[in-house]
């Protein structure tokens, strides 16, 4: 299958390089099918000189920590994804591994953790909440950022709000640094996060035609609390939606955010770079 921008299975072409290097605040190299050094070089060539490699289970979290230890351009985040937490036979054992990994110096975030009411039904929600609370505790004890996955149920569902449940759990005692990965809230939620000094990380879906509410959220979020990410291999920005995503495509999302924020691209890049260093403690 093809579109006017090429074959859907083909990687998109490299975009115009950014004027100031930025970090991809959330990616999954282990799912992208490319050798890490090649992926990092391709990203650096367009001004994406740092990444945060994110684990979603014990194996990928171990791999993320090892990759960060081996590459100066890589930091790691480790966690049990909420959808996996609801299915594990021994969640406490998995959390013990995450706790151990979180103590490593190149692991700078605990995530992605949180709540996902889109894929997990009522029976799994208490387990997700238990896992999320455990990850919050791990992040606090190790002094690491908390990286949140927050996905609501289908519109019209009678499920509770994942947004509100996450805010309620964080109200019990949040870590110093909180990042909503692939921010999915509206402008009001952005303002609530900003009041608490929490970061909103925007991915390629902010470029989608039907993402007006998400762009309003980005406009409402203070520039000093915005991060940019790929969540690759998912959420490839326009005009390549549906094709494989990777860190080298961050410039497309950065330029879309600059338009939303009515800022020169260079100015936004400097802010995004500073914000990533502040959120993750520098590379």
Number of C-alpha atoms within 10 A of each C-alpha: 6 9 9 8 13 14 14 16 11 13 14 20 11 15 13 12 18 20 14 18 20 31 28 30 33 29 25 21 26 18 12 17 11 12 10 15 10 10 16 22 15 18 26 21 16 22 23 25 21 25 28 27 27 29 29 22 23 20 13 21 27 19 19 28 25 18 20 23 17 12 14 12 17 24 29 32 33 34 33 30 23 31 22 17 28 21 13 14 9 9 16 13 12 17 20 14 18 24 21 12 23 28 16 15 14 24 27 28 29 32 34 28 31 32 29 23 23 16 13 17 14 10 9 18 21 13 20 25 21 16 25 27 20 17 27 26 18 25 26 18 13 19 17 26 25 33 30 26 22 24 20 19 17 11 8 6 11 8 15 13 17 20 18 12 15 18 15 11 16 15 9 9 12 18 18 15 20 24 25 25 27 26 26 24 20 16 18 13 19 25 17 13 21 18 11 12 16 22 26 29 25 28 30 28 23 27 25 16 9 10 13 13 14 21 23 18 24 27 18 18 24 18 17 17 23 24 30 28 27 30 25 24 18 20 23 27 24 17 14 23 18 16 21 20 23 29 33 26 30 30 30 22 22 26 19 18 24 18 15 17 19 11 14 11 20 16 12 23 25 14 19 26 23 17 23 26 15 13 22 21 14 13 16
